[in-house]
């Protein structure tokens, strides 16, 4: 009885992980859906978009008024300082104590039209000497308004207004494309596991058949209807089938682990891939695909951003090549008093107008060289982008042509798979009744396995091209709609 209880506990403890293995039968669409929600790649894609979102929010906020409170409410200082004693006509060190306090309110507003900045400020300060003779002093600037402007011809705010919206639009398109790239990766791992499962099934069937044929062969060898070399071929086939099954199971474990890791699933989860049976009846128009790709693809938007960036560099070089300077204008009211009650009484005017000019006289062609270099770089980038567009269009067209052929390829390979299976069944039955030799049986088995693998590979190619075209064009040709995301929901879920 004790041995029985001990055996039961061992089975419960050590067998539990096996019993706890979860088995899921999943289609390709279900794997892609799960990957888009819980995979590490999906998490990275979301956070890359959020980073661009907050960068764009920063740009928008930078064009709105900003109000800043700057305060130093308490500043006490007690130290020994060197001062000049006029009575003694000499320097001496004395102890000083002081208390200072400062409060400032600043309102800033960038002016996108000119690239300048307008500001308003109010300030109140107090300083008090402590010790034998307490002396206090107050200073106030009730109101001050000013404007600063660079006059070199380069408006950074203007260029930001051109580039930042394009960058954000590219980030949106990049997120959608990254999701399609995730689908391509999920497709690859799905078919890797499906291939491994098919190989295990083929290997198990081959082993069972090889075992049966070897057993039959040994019986026929005894009665002289099978030669010794044919019996050795049957034995060799049986041993090779055992080895092939071992390798297939090892590859199955590896493929399962890779897909579970990608999906963020528990390592003990067993996923059984369901072979995609229904394919969309879809033929993609190459010119329409090129048009959608040139409109939606983030690489095309990136090219626009790069050209604008080079134009900005040329503008900066031009601004540095001529006369540059700054204009600063200010008007305000201020007052000081030894009593707080008088610090806001009868304030005095405060005005300031400053114009600074920088004129290059002799720089040995340095500024001219910088401008020429910026223009040359812009032309090089423009030519490079033109070539990239040609290559990109060709890539889209070739992928569309390949995809349009895949539907027929899948149909043909499916039919070939069925025929090869029927051929093997007939050959096997003829071998069992002694009307077919082992060579023909081996050929039929090889043809069956190759046809099965070819069918799965044609399905893999079809879905890989399907999602590749979606990734290039960001367009769903099956539903005839542009791919989109609820970006507001992404931010709300953050």
Buried (B, 14 or more C-beta within 10 A) or exposed (E): EEEEEEEEEEEEEEEEEEEEEEEBEBBBBBBBBBBBEEBEBBEEBBEBBBEBBEEBEEBEEBBEEEEEEEEEEEEEEEEEEEEEEEEEEEEEEEEBEBBBBBBBBBBBBBBBEBBBBBBBBBBBBBBBBBEEEEEBBBBBBBBBEBBBBBBBBBBBBBBBBBBBEBBBBBBBBBBBBBBBBBBBBBBBBBBBBBBBBBBBEBBBBBBEBBBBBBEBBEEBBEEEEBBEEBBEBBBEBBEBBBEBBEEBBEBBEEBBEBBBEBBBBEEEBEBEBBEBEEBEEEEBEBEBBBBBBBBBBBBBBBBBBBBBBBBBBBBBBBBBBEEBEBBBBBBBBBBEBEEEEEBBEEBEEBEEEEEEEEEEEEEEEEBEEBBEEBBEBBEEBBEEBEEBBEEBBEBBBEBBEBBBEBBEBBEEBBEBBEEBBEBBEEBBEBBEEEEBBBEBBBEBBEBBBEBBBBBBBBBBBBBBBBBBBBBBBBBBBEEEEEBEEEBEEBBEEE
